[in-house]
Structure formats: structure tokens, C-alpha cells
Amino acid sequence: MSTDITRRRFLKAAGAGAVWITLTSTLGCESTRRLRADASAAQVAQTWNFRSRPELKPPIIDVTTQAHDTVPGYICIAPKNGPGEAGPGQDGAMILDNKGQLVWFRPLSREARDMMDFTVQRYRGESVLTWWEGVHTGYGQGEYLIFDGSYREIARVRAGNGYQGDHHEFLISPRDTALFTIYHKVFGDLSPVGGSKDGLVLDGIAQEVDIETGEVLFEWHSLNHVGLDESNGRPPENPELAFDYFHINSIDVEPDGNLLISSRLTSTVYKVDHETGEVIWRLGGKNSDFEMGPGTRTNYQHDARRQPDGTITIFDNGALKEDDQSRGIVLRLDENAMTATLLREYTHPDKVFSGTQGNVQVLPNGNVFVGWGSAPVLSEFDKDGELLFSASFPLEAETYRAFRFEWSGRPSDDLAMVARRASEDEVTVYASWNGATEVASWQVLTGPSLDQMEPLGTAPRQGFETAITVNTTEPYVGVQALDRAGQALGTGKAVEMGN
């Protein structure tokens, strides 16, 4: 499917955005100047540029529906350029607030690599950041990273048995094991579905490994349990290309310990026995074991999840020639009567169509957060489908999934600061601390020497980088990050100002 067609169907050109937003205030004076917001002259830029962190250039996220009644927490995305496109800014992992302001950014070190499925999970009883990183060519070949609240790597997970880990899923199970997807080329007889008798086919593999030891605990192969005739796809005309008949794209753990596996190209969700690998039932597709009620069938879906109330959520991408928009759906399954009923669906007012990727996250209060995949949009709805928040990427960018989670970041890196003297008695300090979620204000320090620094005043934190203008003739200037109680969280290295 053309990514150009996908994007034109829902997104207007992004408006001009500020390159950085700063707060300027006068400190240490009896009277205070009126606050003002200073923006760069480069109004058409679609990337952030920070004085204190010039090496970070993430894309700007445009909030199109201002947040109201949303669940507390930050937004986790991993922007990347769409297929064949050179988008603005760096690819990498981003944490944002409801205003679209950057909280944390980790750019990829190599442009040829991708980062996907960036989210918050639980590992050993603690909240951690996780993602896949590697090379993406329709399917992924890479590894899985786990970072702690100080943004330090605590584990790196790789596929076992000689395979390469794919980007479609990285799930830490309640047992602290890792479940993920693998794509593997094998030779097979494709003649029953119109292909070569000795053709190439992609086996969809679900693998579970022990995170600490790397031991493979479970491995499931689609070719052992799902026939080629279940696919909605056709073998490629070029016999050197592999037939992606299954396209595994999510794994979830059922309450009974068995697995839910989603296959995009069979438009089916499979319940799989976690011990034997046998398929317990099929939901949707050509051979559904359920009687599918109105609105329950999906086309090329992603992200099938069992919810605590027993329902199943799915991101239904839809088919280009059949559906005019994608949707998140909530299904009720009666596994005695074997019926599926549509309870709710979530669609964007702009009729967003996502040809690939996407996810649905049910939040603690029943709100639903949707990442629209190849359509560069992310949204939050209330339980009844009212849009509470929406934001968009620059036209050329996308994120595989998008999430909202509560997160507390305590960076191990030092805070960053630069200072510029505008006149003999005026200095502007630019301060930031990548990933620090507890900073409420910045305290400026000045003095005649490094060992004689005294507080001059404070200014509230404004976005990722705050610019504070102070009146001082002292030769040394520094800054401290303060929490809401006024306690120091960290101190930047003071700088000597030239005249």
C-alpha cells in the first residue's frame, strides 16, 4: 500500500512550529518583567533545536486536540521515517507530555537502524522502558533493550536457536520472561496456493526466552499449525522473494497461561496452547471457530490483547479497497457458545486510515489510547469514544505503536546548561535535563568564583528547555533543578561568562 495515499487520506500539512520555546524572567530584582515566550525565526522547521542539547533534534509533535479528561501519564512513541521517505529530525525513543513537549529523547546512533515498540513494562517488580532496535526490511532483525528509571541499560535480550528477533512484539510476561516474534525464511511447496513447488516462505515464530540466561523456554512455528491456504496473500511472482503468508504481529498472555497470537495476513487471532503449541481456537479469518457477529471481523489487524474484564481489544487496520478508516475494537467472546460480539469501536473524527502498524491500549479508568501506525497520529478517547486528545507527526514520520503510561525518570546524566551574556548586566541561561520528570523549577546561581555561588532566583520549568534571563554582573553562572518542594535534584556545572 502506498504510504503517500495513506497519509493524504487523513492529515493536512503541518503548520509552522516553534523550534524552541523559552521562558524569560528577571530574577533577583524587586520588580519582575512580564513573562514572554521567545521562538526561533525558523518557523517552518519541523524539528526541535535546543541550545543546551544541540545534538538532539527530534521531530516536533503537533497537538491537534488539546488534552482534557485524559489519564495522568506521559506518551511513549518511537518516531521513524515512513518507507522510502526522508523525514525531519532524528529517529529514536521519545517521551512526551500532553502539550507535545519533549520529556526524554534517545536518538538512534545509526541512521540505518530502526527503533520500534517503545513502551513501559514491569520487570522484577519495577517499571522499565523497553524497545526493539535493529534493521527493518518488512520484518525486523535485531534485539530487545530494557532500561531502568535512570535511563541505564539493565538487560539486552536476543532471540535463541540462531534466529534474529523481529520488531513486532517484545512482551515481558508476568514470569519475567520475554516473548517476541521472529520471521524465518524456509523452502516449501507453494504450488497449492499458486506459487513455486520449491519456493520460499516466511515462518512466523513466537519465542519465549529467560531474560537472565537467554534460555529458550518455548517456541511456536506458524508453518506447523497454520496452512498456507489460510492466508489472504499470494506468493510473489519473483520466486527469489519469500511468501509472507502469516505475518505474526502480536503475542499476549492469556489469564490461563496460554497465548494470543495475531496474524495480519490471515486476518485471524489464534489462541495457542502454551505447552503443546496446538491451536485452541481461531477468531476471524477463513476458518473462524467463532460465529462472528456484526462488526467483529477484522482486515489485516494488529495488537490483539486480552483485557482484565475478559474482553479482547484489536487494532483493525482495514483493507484499502473495502474500508474507509481504521478502528480500535473491543470484542466479547462467549467461549461456550463460541460467539463474538462487538462491544465498542473507536474511530478518529478525521477518518484516519492506517495501512500498516497500530495498537490499542486500555487505560486504568477505561479510556482508550490508540496509536494509528503508518498514519502519523496518536489519540486518546473516553470509554464511549469521545476524542479527548490527539496529536500528529510531521507528514513523513510514523510510529509503530503509541502508549500512555505513568513514568518517573531520574537521569544518571548531568543536567545541561549553557549561558549567553546579552549585555554587561544581562545573562540568559538555557537549562534542560533529558528525562527528568520531577523538575518543577530552575534556580539560577551566580558568584565571583566557583566556591562562592549564591542563589539569585528561580523560574518555573517550561518544556524540555527553559531559557531564563537574569540581571547579574557576576562572572560565574550556574543552575540547579528543583522539585515541587523546592529541594535540589541536581546541579549543573557553572560556567564563566565573558564580558
WONOR-V541033 format. One record per pair of residues at least 24 apart in sequence whose ideal C-beta (glycine too) atoms are under 10 Angstrom apart, sorted by the first residue. I is the first residue (numbers start at 1). J is the second residue. Records with the same first field share a line. If there is no record, write none. Layout:
BEGIN
I = J / J
END
This chain:
BEGIN
1 = 83 / 300 / 317 / 319 / 320 / 353 / 354 / 355 / 356 / 374
2 = 83 / 84 / 320 / 355
3 = 81 / 82 / 83 / 84 / 85 / 355 / 356 / 374 / 375 / 396 / 398
4 = 82 / 84 / 85 / 395
5 = 320 / 353 / 355
6 = 82 / 320 / 326 / 352 / 353 / 354 / 355 / 356 / 372 / 373 / 374 / 375 / 376 / 398
7 = 82 / 85 / 353 / 355 / 374 / 375 / 376 / 377 / 393 / 395 / 396 / 397 / 398
8 = 353 / 395
9 = 320 / 324 / 325 / 350 / 351 / 352 / 353 / 354 / 355 / 375
10 = 325 / 326 / 348 / 350 / 351 / 352 / 353 / 354 / 372 / 375 / 376 / 377 / 392
11 = 62 / 64 / 350 / 352 / 372 / 375 / 376 / 377 / 392 / 393 / 394 / 395
12 = 64 / 350 / 392 / 395
13 = 394 / 395
14 = 44 / 46 / 59 / 60 / 61 / 62 / 64 / 88 / 376 / 392 / 393 / 394 / 395 / 396 / 397
15 = 43 / 44 / 62 / 64
16 = 42 / 43 / 44 / 45 / 46 / 60
17 = 42 / 43 / 44 / 45 / 46 / 47 / 48 / 59 / 60 / 61 / 62 / 100 / 394
18 = 42 / 43 / 45 / 48 / 49 / 60 / 463
19 = 43 / 44 / 45 / 46 / 47 / 48 / 49 / 50 / 57 / 60
20 = 45 / 48 / 49 / 50 / 51 / 52 / 430 / 432 / 463 / 464 / 465 / 466 / 467
21 = 48 / 99 / 101 / 462 / 463 / 464 / 465 / 466 / 467
22 = 50 / 51 / 428 / 430 / 462 / 463 / 465 / 466 / 467 / 468 / 469
23 = 442 / 459 / 460 / 461 / 462 / 463 / 465 / 466 / 467 / 468 / 469
24 = 428 / 459 / 462 / 466 / 467 / 468 / 469 / 470
25 = 444 / 457 / 458 / 459 / 460 / 462 / 466 / 467 / 468 / 469 / 470
26 = 426 / 457 / 459 / 468 / 469 / 470 / 471
27 = 429 / 442 / 443 / 444 / 446 / 455 / 456 / 457 / 458 / 459 / 468 / 469 / 470 / 471 / 472
28 = 444 / 446 / 454 / 455 / 456 / 457 / 470 / 471 / 472
29 = 456 / 457 / 470 / 471
32 = 457 / 459
33 = 469 / 471
35 = 459 / 460 / 462
36 = 469
37 = 462 / 463 / 467
38 = 428 / 467 / 469
45 = 88 / 89 / 394
46 = 87 / 88 / 89 / 393 / 394 / 395 / 396 / 397
47 = 87 / 88 / 89 / 90 / 394
48 = 88 / 89 / 90 / 101 / 102 / 105 / 463 / 464 / 465
49 = 89 / 465
50 = 102 / 105 / 416 / 418 / 430 / 432 / 434 / 463 / 464 / 465 / 467
51 = 416 / 417 / 418 / 419 / 420 / 428 / 429 / 430 / 431 / 432 / 465 / 467
52 = 415 / 416 / 417 / 418 / 419 / 429 / 430 / 431 / 432 / 433 / 434 / 464 / 465 / 466 / 467 / 479 / 492
53 = 102 / 105 / 416 / 418 / 430 / 432 / 433 / 434 / 464 / 465
54 = 416 / 418
55 = 90 / 107
56 = 89 / 90 / 92 / 102 / 104 / 105 / 106 / 107 / 416 / 432 / 434 / 464 / 465
57 = 88 / 89 / 90 / 92 / 105 / 107
58 = 88 / 89 / 90 / 91 / 92 / 93 / 94 / 96 / 102 / 104 / 105 / 106 / 107 / 397 / 464
59 = 87 / 88 / 89 / 90 / 91 / 92 / 94 / 105 / 376 / 393 / 394 / 396 / 397
60 = 88 / 89 / 100 / 101 / 102 / 393 / 394 / 397
61 = 94 / 96 / 99 / 100 / 101 / 102 / 376 / 378 / 391 / 392 / 393 / 394 / 397 / 399
62 = 100 / 376 / 390 / 391 / 392 / 393 / 394
63 = 96 / 97 / 98 / 99 / 100 / 101 / 389 / 390 / 391 / 392
64 = 100 / 350 / 377 / 379 / 387 / 389 / 390 / 391 / 392
65 = 348 / 349 / 379 / 380 / 387 / 388 / 389 / 390 / 391 / 392
66 = 98 / 99 / 100 / 388 / 389 / 390 / 391
67 = 97 / 98 / 99 / 100 / 380 / 388 / 389 / 390 / 391
68 = 98 / 380 / 382 / 386 / 387 / 388 / 389
69 = 365 / 367 / 380 / 382 / 386 / 388 / 389
70 = 98 / 363 / 365 / 367 / 369 / 380 / 381 / 382 / 388 / 389 / 404
71 = 361 / 363 / 364 / 365 / 366 / 367 / 368 / 369 / 380 / 382 / 388 / 389 / 404 / 405 / 406
72 = 98 / 363 / 364 / 365 / 404 / 405 / 406
73 = 97 / 98 / 120 / 363 / 364 / 369 / 380 / 403 / 404 / 405 / 406 / 407
74 = 98 / 103 / 104 / 120 / 403 / 404 / 405 / 406 / 407 / 408 / 409 / 437
75 = 100 / 103 / 369 / 371 / 378 / 380 / 389 / 391 / 399 / 402 / 403 / 404 / 405 / 407
76 = 103 / 104 / 117 / 118 / 119 / 120 / 129 / 130 / 131 / 361 / 369 / 371 / 378 / 399 / 401 / 402 / 403 / 404 / 405 / 407
77 = 118 / 119 / 371 / 376 / 378 / 391 / 393 / 397 / 398 / 399 / 400 / 401 / 402 / 403
78 = 106 / 108 / 114 / 115 / 116 / 117 / 118 / 119 / 131 / 132 / 133 / 167 / 398 / 399 / 400 / 401 / 402
79 = 105 / 107 / 115 / 118 / 376 / 393 / 394 / 396 / 397 / 398 / 399 / 400
80 = 108 / 113 / 114 / 115 / 116 / 136 / 393 / 396 / 397 / 398 / 399 / 400
81 = 111 / 114 / 394 / 396 / 397 / 398
82 = 356 / 374 / 375 / 376 / 393 / 395 / 396 / 397 / 398
83 = 136 / 138 / 356 / 374 / 398
84 = 396
85 = 395 / 396 / 397 / 398
86 = 111 / 396
87 = 376 / 393 / 394 / 395 / 396 / 397 / 398
88 = 393 / 394 / 395 / 396 / 397
89 = 393 / 394 / 396 / 397
91 = 115 / 116 / 397 / 399
92 = 118 / 131 / 133
93 = 118 / 119 / 129 / 130 / 131 / 133 / 145 / 147 / 151 / 399
94 = 118 / 399
95 = 120 / 129 / 405 / 407 / 409 / 434 / 435 / 437
96 = 378 / 391 / 402 / 404 / 464
97 = 437 / 463 / 464
98 = 380 / 388 / 389 / 391 / 404
99 = 391 / 463
100 = 391 / 392 / 463
101 = 461 / 462 / 463 / 464 / 465
102 = 432 / 434 / 435 / 463 / 464 / 465
103 = 407 / 409 / 433 / 434 / 435 / 436 / 437 / 439 / 463 / 464
104 = 129 / 151 / 407 / 409 / 411 / 433 / 434 / 435 / 436 / 437 / 464
105 = 434 / 435 / 464
106 = 131 / 133 / 145 / 147 / 151 / 434 / 435
108 = 133
109 = 133
110 = 135
112 = 136
113 = 142
114 = 140 / 142 / 167 / 400
115 = 142 / 145 / 167 / 399 / 400
116 = 140 / 142 / 166 / 167 / 168 / 169 / 170 / 357 / 399 / 400 / 401
117 = 144 / 167 / 168 / 169 / 170 / 171 / 180 / 181 / 250 / 359 / 399 / 400 / 401 / 403
118 = 145 / 170 / 399 / 400 / 401 / 402 / 403
119 = 170 / 171 / 172 / 359 / 361 / 401 / 402 / 403 / 405
120 = 403 / 404 / 405 / 406 / 407
121 = 146 / 170 / 171 / 172 / 173 / 178 / 403 / 405
122 = 172 / 174 / 176
123 = 148 / 154 / 155 / 172 / 176 / 178 / 211
124 = 148 / 154 / 155 / 172 / 176 / 211 / 212
125 = 176
126 = 154
127 = 405 / 406 / 407 / 408 / 409
128 = 154 / 155 / 172 / 407
129 = 153 / 154 / 405 / 407 / 409 / 435
130 = 155 / 157 / 170 / 171 / 172 / 178
131 = 167 / 170 / 400 / 401
132 = 157 / 165 / 166 / 167 / 168 / 169 / 170 / 180 / 181 / 400
133 = 165 / 167
134 = 164 / 165 / 166 / 167
135 = 164 / 167
136 = 166 / 167 / 400
137 = 183
138 = 183 / 202 / 242 / 244 / 247 / 356
139 = 164 / 166 / 167 / 168 / 181 / 182 / 183 / 184 / 185 / 202 / 204 / 242 / 244 / 247 / 248 / 249
140 = 164 / 165 / 166 / 167 / 168 / 180 / 181 / 182 / 183 / 400
141 = 165 / 166 / 167 / 182 / 183
142 = 166 / 167
143 = 170 / 180
144 = 169 / 170 / 171 / 172 / 178 / 180 / 209 / 211
145 = 170
146 = 170 / 172 / 178 / 211
147 = 409 / 435
148 = 409 / 410 / 412
149 = 407 / 408 / 409 / 410 / 411 / 412 / 435 / 437
150 = 409 / 410 / 411 / 412 / 413 / 435
151 = 409 / 410 / 411 / 412 / 413 / 434 / 435 / 436
152 = 411 / 412 / 413
154 = 211
155 = 211 / 212
156 = 211 / 214
157 = 209 / 210 / 211 / 212 / 214
158 = 209 / 214
159 = 184 / 205 / 207 / 209 / 214 / 216 / 219
160 = 207 / 208 / 209 / 210 / 213 / 214 / 215 / 216 / 217 / 219
161 = 205 / 207 / 209 / 216 / 219
163 = 203 / 205 / 207 / 216 / 219
165 = 207 / 209
166 = 204 / 205 / 207 / 248 / 249
167 = 249 / 400
168 = 204 / 247 / 248 / 249 / 250 / 251 / 262 / 264 / 302 / 303 / 357 / 400 / 401
169 = 206 / 248 / 249 / 250 / 251 / 252 / 261 / 262 / 302 / 303 / 401
170 = 251
171 = 206 / 208 / 250 / 251 / 252 / 253 / 259 / 305
172 = 211 / 253
173 = 208 / 211 / 217 / 251 / 252 / 253 / 257 / 259
174 = 253 / 257
175 = 208 / 210 / 211 / 217 / 253 / 257
176 = 210 / 211 / 212
177 = 208 / 209 / 210 / 211 / 212 / 215 / 217 / 218 / 253
178 = 207 / 208 / 209 / 210 / 211 / 214 / 217
179 = 206 / 207 / 208 / 209 / 217 / 218 / 250 / 251 / 252 / 253 / 259 / 261 / 274
180 = 205 / 206 / 207 / 208 / 209 / 248 / 251
181 = 205 / 206 / 207 / 247 / 248 / 249 / 250 / 251 / 261 / 262
182 = 206 / 207 / 219 / 220 / 221 / 248
183 = 222 / 242 / 244 / 246 / 247 / 248
184 = 221 / 222 / 223 / 242
185 = 241 / 242 / 243 / 244
186 = 221 / 223 / 242
187 = 242
188 = 223 / 228 / 242 / 243 / 245
189 = 228
190 = 228 / 234 / 235 / 236 / 239 / 242 / 243 / 245
191 = 228 / 235
192 = 227 / 228 / 229
193 = 227 / 228 / 229 / 230 / 231 / 233 / 234 / 235 / 243 / 245
194 = 228 / 234 / 235 / 237 / 243
195 = 228 / 234 / 235 / 236 / 237 / 239 / 243 / 245
196 = 235 / 236 / 239 / 240 / 243
197 = 239
198 = 239
199 = 228 / 235 / 236 / 239 / 240 / 241 / 242 / 243
200 = 235 / 236 / 238 / 239 / 240 / 241 / 242 / 243 / 244
201 = 228 / 231 / 235 / 242 / 243 / 244 / 245 / 246
202 = 241 / 242 / 243 / 244 / 245 / 246 / 247 / 248 / 265
203 = 242 / 245 / 246 / 248
204 = 244 / 245 / 246 / 247 / 248 / 249 / 261 / 262 / 263 / 264 / 265 / 266
205 = 246 / 248
206 = 248 / 250 / 251 / 259 / 261 / 270 / 272 / 274 / 277
207 = 251
208 = 251 / 253 / 259 / 274
217 = 274
218 = 259 / 272 / 274 / 275 / 277
219 = 277
220 = 248 / 251 / 259 / 261 / 270 / 272 / 273 / 274 / 276 / 277 / 278 / 279
221 = 246 / 277
222 = 246 / 247 / 248 / 261 / 263 / 266 / 270 / 272 / 279
224 = 277 / 278 / 279
225 = 261 / 270 / 272 / 273 / 276 / 277 / 278 / 279
226 = 261 / 263 / 266 / 268 / 270 / 279 / 282 / 285 / 287
227 = 266 / 286 / 287
228 = 266
229 = 266 / 286 / 287
230 = 263 / 265 / 266 / 267 / 268 / 270 / 282 / 285 / 286 / 287
231 = 263 / 264 / 265 / 266 / 267 / 268 / 285 / 286
232 = 263 / 264 / 265 / 266 / 267 / 268 / 285 / 286 / 299 / 300 / 319
233 = 264 / 265 / 266 / 300
246 = 270
247 = 300 / 302
249 = 300 / 301 / 302 / 303 / 304 / 315 / 356 / 357 / 358 / 359 / 400
250 = 301 / 302 / 303 / 304 / 305 / 314 / 315 / 359 / 401
251 = 304 / 305
252 = 303 / 304 / 305 / 306 / 307 / 312 / 313
253 = 305 / 306
254 = 280 / 306 / 312
255 = 306 / 308 / 310
256 = 280 / 306
258 = 306
259 = 306
260 = 304 / 305 / 306 / 312 / 314
261 = 304
262 = 298 / 301 / 302 / 303 / 304 / 305 / 314 / 315
263 = 300 / 301 / 304
264 = 298 / 299 / 300 / 301 / 302 / 317 / 356 / 357
265 = 300
266 = 300 / 301
267 = 297 / 298 / 299 / 300 / 301 / 316 / 317 / 319
268 = 298 / 301 / 304
269 = 298 / 301 / 304 / 305 / 306 / 312 / 314 / 331 / 333 / 340
270 = 304
271 = 304 / 306 / 312 / 333 / 335
280 = 335
281 = 333 / 335 / 338
283 = 312 / 314 / 331 / 333 / 338 / 340
284 = 314 / 316 / 331 / 340
288 = 338 / 340
289 = 335 / 338 / 340
290 = 331 / 333 / 334 / 335 / 337 / 338 / 339 / 340 / 341
291 = 334 / 337 / 338 / 339 / 340 / 341
292 = 331 / 339 / 340 / 341 / 342
293 = 331 / 332 / 339 / 340 / 341 / 342
294 = 341 / 342
295 = 327 / 329 / 331 / 340 / 341 / 342 / 343 / 344 / 345
296 = 329 / 331 / 332 / 333 / 339 / 340 / 341 / 342 / 343 / 345
297 = 329 / 340 / 342
298 = 323 / 327 / 329 / 331
299 = 323 / 326
300 = 326 / 354 / 355 / 356 / 358
301 = 326 / 327 / 329 / 358
302 = 326 / 354 / 356 / 357 / 358 / 359 / 360 / 371 / 373 / 400 / 401
303 = 328 / 357 / 358 / 359 / 360 / 361 / 370 / 371 / 373 / 400 / 401
304 = 331 / 360
305 = 359 / 360 / 361 / 362
306 = 333
307 = 331 / 360 / 362
308 = 362
309 = 343 / 362 / 366
310 = 335
311 = 341 / 343 / 344 / 362
312 = 340 / 343
313 = 343 / 344 / 346 / 359 / 360 / 361 / 362 / 368 / 370
314 = 345 / 358 / 359 / 360
315 = 346 / 354 / 357 / 358 / 359 / 360 / 361 / 370 / 371 / 372 / 373 / 401
316 = 345 / 346 / 347 / 354 / 358 / 360
317 = 353 / 354 / 355 / 356 / 357 / 358 / 372 / 373 / 374 / 375
318 = 353 / 354 / 355
319 = 355
320 = 353 / 355
323 = 353
324 = 351 / 353
325 = 349 / 350 / 351 / 352 / 353 / 354 / 372 / 375
326 = 351 / 352 / 353 / 354 / 355 / 358 / 370 / 372 / 373 / 374 / 375
327 = 352 / 353 / 354 / 358 / 360 / 370
328 = 358 / 359 / 360 / 361 / 362 / 368 / 369 / 370 / 371 / 372 / 379 / 381 / 385
329 = 360
330 = 360 / 362 / 368 / 383
344 = 368 / 381 / 383 / 384 / 385
345 = 385
346 = 370 / 379 / 380 / 381 / 382 / 383 / 384 / 385 / 386 / 387
347 = 379 / 381 / 385 / 387
348 = 372 / 375 / 377 / 379 / 381 / 387 / 390
349 = 379 / 385 / 386 / 387 / 390
350 = 375 / 377 / 379 / 387 / 390 / 392
352 = 376 / 377 / 379 / 390 / 392
354 = 398
356 = 398 / 400
357 = 398 / 399 / 400 / 401 / 402
358 = 398 / 399 / 400 / 401 / 402
359 = 399 / 400 / 401 / 402 / 403
360 = 401
361 = 401 / 402 / 403 / 404 / 405
363 = 403 / 404 / 405
364 = 404 / 406
367 = 404
369 = 401 / 402 / 403 / 404 / 405
370 = 401 / 402
371 = 398 / 399 / 400 / 401 / 402 / 403 / 404
372 = 398 / 399 / 401 / 402
373 = 398 / 399 / 400 / 401 / 402
374 = 398 / 399 / 400
376 = 402
377 = 402
378 = 402 / 403 / 404
380 = 404
406 = 437
407 = 435 / 437
408 = 436 / 437 / 438
409 = 433 / 434 / 435 / 436 / 437 / 438 / 439
410 = 435 / 436 / 437 / 438 / 489 / 490
411 = 435 / 436 / 437 / 481 / 489 / 490
413 = 490
414 = 490 / 491 / 492 / 493
415 = 439 / 442 / 479 / 480 / 481 / 489 / 490 / 491 / 492 / 493
416 = 465 / 479 / 492 / 493
417 = 442 / 444 / 465 / 477 / 478 / 479 / 480 / 481 / 491 / 492 / 493 / 494 / 495
418 = 465 / 467 / 477 / 492 / 495
419 = 444 / 446 / 468 / 470 / 476 / 477 / 478 / 479 / 492 / 494 / 495 / 496 / 497
420 = 467 / 469 / 477 / 495 / 497 / 498
421 = 472 / 473 / 475 / 477 / 497 / 498 / 499
422 = 469
423 = 471 / 473
424 = 472 / 473 / 499
425 = 470 / 471 / 472 / 473 / 474
426 = 469 / 470 / 471 / 472 / 473
427 = 456 / 468 / 469 / 470 / 471 / 472 / 473 / 474 / 477 / 495 / 497
428 = 467 / 468 / 469 / 470 / 477
429 = 456 / 459 / 466 / 467 / 468 / 469 / 470 / 472 / 477 / 478 / 479 / 492 / 495
430 = 465 / 466 / 467 / 468 / 479
431 = 459 / 461 / 465 / 466 / 467 / 468 / 478 / 479 / 480 / 481 / 492
432 = 461 / 463 / 464 / 465 / 466 / 467 / 479 / 481 / 492
433 = 461 / 464 / 465 / 479 / 481 / 489 / 490 / 492
434 = 464 / 465
435 = 464
436 = 461 / 464 / 481 / 483 / 489 / 490
438 = 481 / 482 / 483 / 484 / 485 / 487 / 489
439 = 466 / 480 / 481 / 482 / 483 / 484 / 489 / 490
440 = 481 / 482 / 483 / 484 / 485 / 486 / 487 / 489
441 = 466 / 468 / 480 / 481 / 482 / 483 / 484 / 486
442 = 466 / 467 / 468 / 479 / 480 / 481 / 482 / 492
443 = 468 / 478 / 479 / 480 / 481 / 482 / 486 / 488 / 491
444 = 468 / 469 / 470 / 472 / 477 / 478 / 479 / 480
445 = 474 / 476 / 477 / 478 / 479 / 480 / 491 / 492 / 494
446 = 470 / 471 / 472 / 473 / 474 / 475 / 476 / 477 / 478 / 494 / 497
447 = 472 / 474 / 475 / 476 / 477 / 478 / 494
448 = 473 / 474 / 475 / 476
449 = 474 / 475 / 476 / 494 / 496
450 = 476 / 478 / 493 / 494 / 495 / 496
451 = 476
452 = 476
453 = 477 / 478 / 480 / 491 / 494
455 = 480
458 = 482 / 486
472 = 497
473 = 497 / 499
475 = 499
END
